[in-house]
């Protein structure tokens, strides 16, 4: 049993990437970039949280590029050239991504306009704001209500 626990913990230790940086700034850049890029193989996971082999390869690549002195912009350009806009969690604002960025707002405004139009057309008038009854209609209504009340009291 102890051997099994030892093997499992050794495997878990091996899955954790350990990188040594010369400065704290390099380590922070590595974390920021790893959190900014999406794993191309995983479903909605960044490179930091992805256990996949591709994510591990990309983390090693980011580490190598940082240690070579490349800027964040150069690393991002490399990733974009290799994987396209999908690699970014926050896609750039381009003509192709305008609907992605502003689509929800557009659909919200359309929904508000449709709801307003429906409410306006459905006659949101309050009860009694229509035409009033003439004297004959009012007398007939009182007679019908009295008859209904009389029928209800007779049945009880």
N, CA, C and O of each residue as an XYZ file, in Angstrom:
624
protein
N       0.825     -1.190      0.000
C       0.000      0.000      0.000
C       0.869      1.254      0.000
O       0.595      2.211     -0.723
N       1.903      1.237      0.806
C       2.811      2.378      0.891
C       3.507      2.616     -0.443
O       3.739      3.759     -0.838
N       3.836      1.535     -1.130
C       4.482      1.650     -2.437
C       3.540      2.317     -3.434
O       3.963      3.154     -4.232
N       2.262      1.945     -3.384
C       1.269      2.529     -4.283
C       1.134      4.032     -4.032
O       1.095      4.817     -4.979
N       1.062      4.426     -2.782
C       0.968      5.843     -2.439
C       2.209      6.577     -2.910
O       2.120      7.697     -3.414
N       3.354      5.958     -2.748
C       4.618      6.561     -3.177
C       4.641      6.760     -4.689
O       5.080      7.803     -5.174
N       4.171      5.764     -5.431
C       4.149      5.869     -6.894
C       3.198      6.974     -7.356
O       3.524      7.743     -8.260
N       2.032      7.046     -6.737
C       1.054      8.062     -7.117
C       1.597      9.455     -6.825
O       1.450     10.358     -7.648
N       2.220      9.641     -5.670
C       2.745     10.964     -5.341
C       3.929     11.324     -6.239
O       4.108     12.494     -6.575
N       4.742     10.332     -6.634
C       5.843     10.600     -7.561
C       5.310     11.032     -8.921
O       5.869     11.923     -9.562
N       4.221     10.393     -9.358
C       3.610     10.761    -10.635
C       3.057     12.178    -10.572
O       3.211     12.953    -11.517
N       2.420     12.511     -9.471
C       1.868     13.855     -9.311
C       2.985     14.888     -9.288
O       2.837     15.969     -9.858
N       4.081     14.577     -8.646
C       5.218     15.501     -8.602
C       5.788     15.708    -10.002
O       6.186     16.819    -10.354
N       5.830     14.648    -10.798
C       6.397     14.743    -12.142
C       5.521     15.591    -13.057
O       6.017     16.178    -14.019
N       4.211     15.660    -12.763
C       3.294     16.426    -13.607
C       3.422     17.930    -13.386
O       2.959     18.715    -14.214
N       4.037     18.340    -12.290
C       4.182     19.757    -11.987
C       5.441     20.282    -12.661
O       6.532     19.748    -12.462
N       5.279     21.331    -13.458
C       6.434     21.945    -14.115
C       7.176     22.816    -13.113
O       6.570     23.608    -12.391
N       8.477     22.661    -13.079
C       9.298     23.495    -12.203
C      10.279     24.239    -13.093
O      11.108     23.635    -13.773
N      10.170     25.563    -13.075
C      11.058     26.396    -13.875
C      11.812     27.330    -12.940
O      11.250     27.872    -11.989
N      13.067     27.501    -13.224
C      13.886     28.407    -12.417
C      14.143     29.669    -13.225
O      14.623     29.617    -14.357
N      13.818     30.789    -12.627
C      13.966     32.080    -13.284
C      15.076     32.876    -12.610
O      15.400     32.664    -11.441
N      15.642     33.788    -13.374
C      16.707     34.632    -12.836
C      16.143     35.777    -12.005
O      16.775     36.232    -11.052
N      14.947     36.243    -12.373
C      14.337     37.358    -11.641
C      12.868     37.052    -11.352
O      12.258     36.190    -11.983
N      12.332     37.769    -10.399
C      10.911     37.644    -10.065
C      10.061     38.162    -11.226
O       8.971     37.648    -11.477
N      10.557     39.175    -11.931
C       9.834     39.729    -13.077
C       9.641     38.663    -14.160
O       8.561     38.567    -14.742
N      10.665     37.872    -14.433
C      10.548     36.805    -15.431
C       9.495     35.782    -15.003
O       8.698     35.319    -15.819
N       9.502     35.442    -13.735
C       8.521     34.478    -13.229
C       7.099     35.028    -13.363
O       6.179     34.304    -13.744
N       6.929     36.304    -13.050
C       5.608     36.929    -13.167
C       5.161     36.990    -14.629
O       3.994     36.738    -14.928
N       6.066     37.318    -15.526
C       5.741     37.328    -16.960
C       5.313     35.939    -17.415
O       4.357     35.802    -18.178
N       6.015     34.910    -16.950
C       5.679     33.530    -17.303
C       4.260     33.197    -16.836
O       3.472     32.621    -17.587
N       3.944     33.559    -15.604
C       2.593     33.293    -15.075
C       1.534     34.046    -15.882
O       0.505     33.484    -16.258
N       1.803     35.319    -16.139
C       0.832     36.130    -16.883
C       0.585     35.565    -18.278
O      -0.562     35.440    -18.707
N       1.652     35.226    -18.976
C       1.505     34.686    -20.331
C       0.828     33.316    -20.310
O      -0.006     33.029    -21.168
N       1.172     32.482    -19.354
C       0.553     31.151    -19.261
C      -0.932     31.253    -18.949
O      -1.718     30.405    -19.372
N      -1.316     32.278    -18.216
C      -2.738     32.481    -17.921
C      -3.474     33.123    -19.091
O      -4.680     32.932    -19.245
N      -2.762     33.878    -19.910
C      -3.368     34.602    -21.026
C      -3.658     33.694    -22.227
O      -4.609     33.931    -22.972
N      -2.849     32.670    -22.408
C      -3.006     31.801    -23.573
C      -3.879     30.599    -23.242
O      -3.795     30.023    -22.157
N      -4.721     30.239    -24.211
C      -5.623     29.093    -24.093
C      -4.910     27.845    -24.613
O      -4.152     27.912    -25.581
N      -5.158     26.718    -23.970
C      -4.604     25.455    -24.461
C      -5.335     25.085    -25.752
O      -6.565     25.034    -25.760
N      -4.610     24.828    -26.838
C      -5.272     24.512    -28.110
C      -6.003     23.168    -28.108
O      -6.868     22.936    -28.952
N      -5.666     22.287    -27.173
C      -6.266     20.954    -27.153
C      -7.367     20.805    -26.101
O      -8.199     19.904    -26.201
N      -7.375     21.672    -25.108
C      -8.315     21.519    -23.993
C      -9.547     22.387    -24.203
O      -9.538     23.345    -24.975
N     -10.592     22.023    -23.497
C     -11.834     22.767    -23.572
C     -11.810     23.897    -22.548
O     -11.989     23.656    -21.355
N     -11.594     25.103    -22.997
C     -11.654     26.297    -22.159
C     -10.725     26.239    -20.947
O     -11.151     26.522    -19.827
N      -9.486     25.881    -21.159
C      -8.486     25.879    -20.085
C      -7.269     26.662    -20.557
O      -6.853     26.549    -21.709
N      -6.703     27.459    -19.651
C      -5.490     28.172    -20.031
C      -4.287     27.243    -19.880
O      -4.417     26.119    -19.395
N      -3.129     27.718    -20.296
C      -1.941     26.865    -20.250
C      -1.561     26.499    -18.821
O      -1.019     25.420    -18.583
N      -1.835     27.374    -17.879
C      -1.489     27.105    -16.486
C      -2.303     25.950    -15.923
O      -1.754     25.077    -15.251
N      -3.590     25.934    -16.185
C      -4.461     24.925    -15.576
C      -4.612     23.658    -16.404
O      -5.212     22.691    -15.935
N      -4.095     23.638    -17.601
C      -4.262     22.476    -18.463
C      -3.222     21.399    -18.163
O      -2.027     21.690    -18.101
N      -3.671     20.155    -17.977
C      -2.733     19.061    -17.744
C      -2.224     18.430    -19.048
O      -1.410     17.507    -19.009
N      -2.692     18.913    -20.184
C      -2.360     18.303    -21.468
C      -0.903     18.458    -21.866
O      -0.208     19.375    -21.428
N      -0.467     17.547    -22.698
C       0.911     17.563    -23.176
C       1.223     18.776    -24.032
O       2.328     19.316    -23.967
N       0.262     19.206    -24.832
C       0.474     20.383    -25.674
C       0.672     21.614    -24.796
O       1.523     22.456    -25.082
N      -0.114     21.714    -23.728
C       0.025     22.850    -22.808
C       1.396     22.830    -22.148
O       2.020     23.878    -21.981
N       1.868     21.647    -21.772
C       3.204     21.540    -21.162
C       4.274     21.974    -22.162
O       5.228     22.662    -21.795
N       4.117     21.574    -23.426
C       5.075     21.989    -24.463
C       5.071     23.507    -24.633
O       6.127     24.126    -24.762
N       3.892     24.094    -24.632
C       3.799     25.544    -24.800
C       4.354     26.287    -23.586
O       4.969     27.343    -23.736
N       4.144     25.747    -22.391
C       4.746     26.370    -21.204
C       6.273     26.342    -21.303
O       6.940     27.320    -20.967
N       6.821     25.212    -21.768
C       8.283     25.120    -21.953
C       8.757     26.122    -23.001
O       9.813     26.736    -22.853
N       7.975     26.280    -24.051
C       8.328     27.229    -25.114
C       8.313     28.665    -24.584
O       9.207     29.454    -24.893
N       7.311     28.995    -23.799
C       7.245     30.334    -23.198
C       8.443     30.550    -22.286
O       9.068     31.611    -22.316
N       8.761     29.554    -21.481
C       9.919     29.654    -20.582
C      11.194     29.904    -21.383
O      11.986     30.783    -21.045
N      11.383     29.121    -22.448
C      12.580     29.264    -23.281
C      12.667     30.672    -23.867
O      13.731     31.292    -23.857
N      11.542     31.172    -24.376
C      11.538     32.488    -25.009
C      11.801     33.604    -23.989
O      12.491     34.577    -24.294
N      11.257     33.461    -22.802
C      11.518     34.458    -21.751
C      12.993     34.447    -21.383
O      13.609     35.502    -21.233
N      13.555     33.264    -21.239
C      14.965     33.159    -20.854
C      15.888     33.676    -21.963
O      17.007     34.110    -21.688
N      15.419     33.631    -23.214
C      16.201     34.177    -24.331
C      16.064     35.693    -24.426
O      16.743     36.326    -25.235
N      15.195     36.277    -23.610
C      15.064     37.729    -23.583
C      14.004     38.294    -24.509
O      13.986     39.500    -24.756
N      13.123     37.453    -25.027
C      12.074     37.954    -25.913
C      11.012     38.697    -25.100
O      10.756     38.373    -23.940
N      10.410     39.686    -25.727
C       9.373     40.476    -25.060
C       8.039     39.731    -25.091
O       7.871     38.755    -25.822
N       7.101     40.211    -24.282
C       5.762     39.615    -24.272
C       5.104     39.729    -25.646
O       4.396     38.821    -26.080
N       5.342     40.852    -26.326
C       4.762     41.052    -27.658
C       5.340     40.048    -28.658
O       4.611     39.540    -29.510
N       6.613     39.763    -28.564
C       7.230     38.784    -29.468
C       6.696     37.382    -29.189
O       6.456     36.609    -30.116
N       6.513     37.060    -27.921
C       5.973     35.743    -27.564
C       4.528     35.625    -28.045
O       4.124     34.586    -28.568
N       3.757     36.690    -27.866
C       2.368     36.679    -28.331
C       2.301     36.555    -29.848
O       1.466     35.819    -30.374
N       3.170     37.264    -30.552
C       3.201     37.182    -32.021
C       3.536     35.764    -32.469
O       2.956     35.264    -33.434
N       4.466     35.115    -31.776
C       4.826     33.731    -32.097
C       3.617     32.810    -31.919
O       3.325     31.983    -32.782
N       2.923     32.961    -30.800
C       1.759     32.104    -30.518
C       0.634     32.356    -31.521
O      -0.017     31.417    -31.981
N       0.409     33.629    -31.856
C      -0.641     33.952    -32.824
C      -0.310     33.405    -34.206
O      -1.192     32.909    -34.908
N       0.953     33.492    -34.596
C       1.354     32.972    -35.906
C       1.183     31.459    -35.957
O       0.852     30.896    -37.001
N       1.408     30.819    -34.843
C       1.360     29.354    -34.807
C      -0.062     28.821    -34.628
O      -0.426     27.817    -35.240
N      -0.879     29.491    -33.785
C      -2.194     28.951    -33.427
C      -3.373     29.850    -33.792
O      -4.521     29.419    -33.683
N      -3.126     31.063    -34.214
C      -4.217     31.968    -34.569
C      -4.849     32.611    -33.345
O      -4.369     32.450    -32.223
N      -5.939     33.345    -33.579
C      -6.606     34.082    -32.500
C      -7.187     33.167    -31.427
O      -7.436     33.620    -30.310
N      -7.408     31.902    -31.737
C      -7.987     30.973    -30.767
C      -7.130     30.860    -29.511
O      -7.652     30.591    -28.429
N      -5.834     31.061    -29.642
C      -4.912     30.894    -28.513
C      -5.136     31.963    -27.441
O      -4.753     31.769    -26.287
N      -5.750     33.084    -27.811
C      -5.955     34.184    -26.863
C      -7.289     34.042    -26.140
O      -8.317     33.782    -26.765
N      -7.266     34.215    -24.824
C      -8.524     34.234    -24.072
C      -9.314     35.498    -24.371
O     -10.544     35.465    -24.395
N      -8.634     36.598    -24.597
C      -9.293     37.857    -24.953
C      -8.906     38.185    -26.389
O      -7.859     38.789    -26.624
N      -9.735     37.797    -27.350
C      -9.397     38.035    -28.755
C      -9.197     39.521    -29.042
O      -9.809     40.385    -28.414
N      -8.329     39.789    -30.001
C      -8.083     41.178    -30.404
C      -9.316     41.739    -31.087
O     -10.118     40.991    -31.646
N      -9.466     43.052    -31.040
C     -10.587     43.717    -31.694
C     -10.233     43.933    -33.161
O      -9.445     44.818    -33.496
N     -10.819     43.122    -34.024
C     -10.610     43.225    -35.467
C     -11.978     43.188    -36.145
O     -13.005     43.019    -35.487
N     -11.978     43.346    -37.449
C     -13.241     43.281    -38.191
C     -13.909     41.914    -38.006
O     -15.136     41.827    -37.958
N     -13.111     40.855    -37.902
C     -13.665     39.513    -37.750
C     -14.245     39.281    -36.353
O     -15.103     38.416    -36.180
N     -13.791     40.036    -35.362
C     -14.250     39.799    -33.989
C     -15.206     40.873    -33.476
O     -15.559     40.862    -32.297
N     -15.628     41.789    -34.327
C     -16.548     42.843    -33.887
C     -17.846     42.266    -33.332
O     -18.325     42.712    -32.290
N     -18.417     41.281    -34.015
C     -19.660     40.680    -33.545
C     -19.434     39.966    -32.215
O     -20.305     39.983    -31.346
N     -18.291     39.350    -32.055
C     -17.971     38.677    -30.799
C     -17.938     39.666    -29.641
O     -18.432     39.368    -28.554
N     -17.367     40.826    -29.866
C     -17.243     41.826    -28.809
C     -18.544     42.579    -28.559
O     -18.920     42.801    -27.408
N     -19.235     42.974    -29.630
C     -20.398     43.843    -29.481
C     -21.724     43.138    -29.747
O     -22.779     43.753    -29.598
N     -21.699     41.876    -30.134
C     -22.917     41.120    -30.392
C     -23.862     41.050    -29.204
O     -25.057     41.294    -29.368
N     -23.367     40.725    -28.010
C     -24.283     40.660    -26.861
C     -25.005     41.980    -26.600
O     -26.198     41.983    -26.297
N     -24.302     43.089    -26.714
C     -24.931     44.398    -26.516
C     -25.972     44.655    -27.605
O     -27.062     45.155    -27.325
N     -25.631     44.313    -28.839
C     -26.558     44.494    -29.951
C     -27.837     43.684    -29.733
O     -28.938     44.198    -29.928
N     -27.692     42.412    -29.326
C     -28.867     41.571    -29.107
C     -29.688     42.050    -27.907
O     -30.913     41.926    -27.914
N     -29.040     42.589    -26.890
C     -29.761     43.151    -25.748
C     -30.599     44.347    -26.188
O     -31.766     44.463    -25.814
N     -30.007     45.233    -26.981
C     -30.743     46.405    -27.464
C     -31.908     46.001    -28.359
O     -32.987     46.588    -28.276
N     -31.696     45.002    -29.214
C     -32.787     44.510    -30.069
C     -33.906     43.934    -29.207
O     -35.082     44.182    -29.475
N     -33.553     43.169    -28.177
C     -34.552     42.597    -27.272
C     -35.360     43.662    -26.552
O     -36.577     43.535    -26.417
N     -34.691     44.709    -26.091
C     -35.392     45.807    -25.414
C     -36.341     46.504    -26.385
O     -37.474     46.830    -26.030
N     -35.874     46.731    -27.608
C     -36.713     47.380    -28.613
C     -37.944     46.521    -28.929
O     -39.053     47.048    -29.020
N     -37.762     45.203    -29.097
C     -38.884     44.306    -29.395
C     -39.884     44.307    -28.237
O     -41.091     44.398    -28.459
N     -39.385     44.206    -27.004
C     -40.281     44.207    -25.844
C     -41.059     45.518    -25.759
O     -42.262     45.512    -25.495
N     -40.388     46.623    -25.979
C     -41.045     47.931    -25.943
C     -42.122     48.018    -27.021
O     -43.225     48.499    -26.762
N     -41.804     47.555    -28.228
C     -42.758     47.597    -29.337
C     -43.974     46.727    -29.041
O     -45.105     47.142    -29.292
N     -43.755     45.538    -28.516
C     -44.874     44.637    -28.196
C     -45.760     45.244    -27.116
O     -46.986     45.203    -27.211
N     -45.133     45.804    -26.093
C     -45.923     46.412    -25.013
C     -46.733     47.601    -25.520
O     -47.879     47.796    -25.115
N     -46.141     48.383    -26.395
C     -46.831     49.560    -26.913
C     -48.007     49.153    -27.797
O     -49.065     49.780    -27.751
N     -47.826     48.108    -28.600
C     -48.887     47.677    -29.520
C     -49.987     46.885    -28.825
O     -51.124     46.864    -29.297
N     -49.668     46.237    -27.714
C     -50.666     45.377    -27.074
C     -51.684     46.166    -26.275
O     -52.565     45.588    -25.640
N     -51.568     47.456    -26.303
C     -52.557     48.268    -25.595
C     -52.314     48.224    -24.102
O     -53.074     47.600    -23.362
N     -51.294     48.861    -23.671
C     -50.954     48.863    -22.252
C     -51.796     49.859    -21.479
O     -51.429     50.297    -20.388
N     -52.944     50.212    -22.069
C     -53.832     51.147    -21.395
C     -54.378     50.496    -20.135
O     -54.607     49.287    -20.096
N     -54.579     51.293    -19.128
C     -55.119     50.768    -17.877
C     -56.612     50.517    -18.042
O     -57.260     51.156    -18.871
N     -57.162     49.592    -17.258
C     -58.597     49.314    -17.360
C     -59.399     50.576    -17.056
O     -59.075     51.338    -16.145
N     -60.436     50.771    -17.832
C     -61.290     51.927    -17.605
C     -60.842     53.170    -18.340
O     -61.500     54.206    -18.259
N     -59.745     53.087    -19.048
C     -59.285     54.275    -19.749
C     -59.877     54.359    -21.149
O     -59.631     55.318    -21.880
N     -60.659     53.350    -21.515
C     -61.288     53.345    -22.832
C     -62.542     54.213    -22.826
O     -62.663     55.145    -22.031
N     -63.474     53.892    -23.729
C     -64.714     54.655    -23.815
C     -65.559     54.396    -22.572
O     -65.565     53.285    -22.043
N     -66.265     55.414    -22.110
C     -67.142     55.233    -20.951
C     -68.520     54.779    -21.434
O     -68.868     54.932    -22.604
N     -69.285     54.222    -20.512
C     -70.608     53.699    -20.861
C     -71.628     54.837    -20.866
O     -71.532     55.790    -20.093
N     -72.604     54.705    -21.760
C     -73.692     55.686    -21.723
C     -74.681     55.256    -20.634
O     -74.491     54.212    -20.010
N     -75.686     56.011    -20.409
C     -76.619     55.765    -19.297
C     -77.342     54.434    -19.454
O     -77.510     53.710    -18.472
N     -77.777     54.092    -20.677
C     -78.486     52.830    -20.904
C     -77.577     51.634    -20.632
O     -77.989     50.664    -19.996
N     -76.335     51.712    -21.119
C     -75.393     50.606    -20.916
C     -75.056     50.443    -19.436
O     -74.903     49.327    -18.939
N     -74.945     51.568    -18.746
C     -74.632     51.504    -17.318
C     -75.791     50.874    -16.546
O     -75.566     50.076    -15.636
N     -77.007     51.220    -16.895
C     -78.189     50.647    -16.230
C     -78.270     49.150    -16.503
O     -78.582     48.368    -15.605
N     -77.990     48.755    -17.732
C     -78.025     47.328    -18.089
C     -76.959     46.563    -17.317
O     -77.210     45.460    -16.831
N     -75.753     47.157    -17.204
C     -74.667     46.514    -16.470
C     -75.042     46.321    -15.004
O     -74.793     45.256    -14.439
N     -75.640     47.340    -14.381
C     -76.058     47.231    -12.980
C     -77.105     46.139    -12.806
O     -77.081     45.395    -11.825
N     -78.025     46.048    -13.767
C     -79.067     45.024    -13.706
C     -78.460     43.625    -13.801
O     -78.840     42.727    -13.051
N     -77.505     43.441    -14.737
C     -76.856     42.132    -14.894
C     -76.056     41.752    -13.647
O     -76.083     40.596    -13.225
N     -75.349     42.707    -13.062
C     -74.572     42.428    -11.850
C     -75.489     42.082    -10.681
O     -75.192     41.181     -9.896
N     -76.604     42.804    -10.568
C     -77.556     42.517     -9.493
C     -78.149     41.128     -9.677
O     -78.312     40.389     -8.706
N     -78.470     40.771    -10.910
C     -79.026     39.450    -11.196
C     -78.003     38.366    -10.877
O     -78.360     37.322    -10.330
N     -76.742     38.600    -11.209
C     -75.688     37.620    -10.927
C     -75.533     37.442     -9.419
O     -75.404     36.318     -8.934
N     -75.545     38.541     -8.684
C     -75.426     38.467     -7.228
C     -76.626     37.737     -6.624
O     -76.472     36.963     -5.679
N     -77.817     37.980     -7.168
C     -79.027     37.317     -6.680
C     -78.936     35.820     -6.934
O     -79.279     35.029     -6.056
N     -78.471     35.406     -8.140
C     -78.330     33.986     -8.473
C     -77.307     33.315     -7.560
O     -77.499     32.173     -7.142
N     -76.242     34.012     -7.258
C     -75.195     33.450     -6.406
C     -75.708     33.261     -4.984
O     -75.379     32.265     -4.340
N     -76.512     34.205     -4.483
C     -77.021     34.079     -3.111
C     -78.112     33.012     -3.042
O     -78.262     32.367     -2.005
N     -78.885     32.806     -4.124
C     -79.905     31.757     -4.151
C     -79.262     30.371     -4.132
O     -79.810     29.448     -3.530
N     -78.125     30.216     -4.774
C     -77.455     28.913     -4.837
C     -76.773     28.579     -3.520
O     -76.550     27.404     -3.226
N     -76.444     29.562     -2.739
C     -75.728     29.315     -1.483
C     -76.652     28.939     -0.397
O     -76.215     28.696      0.728
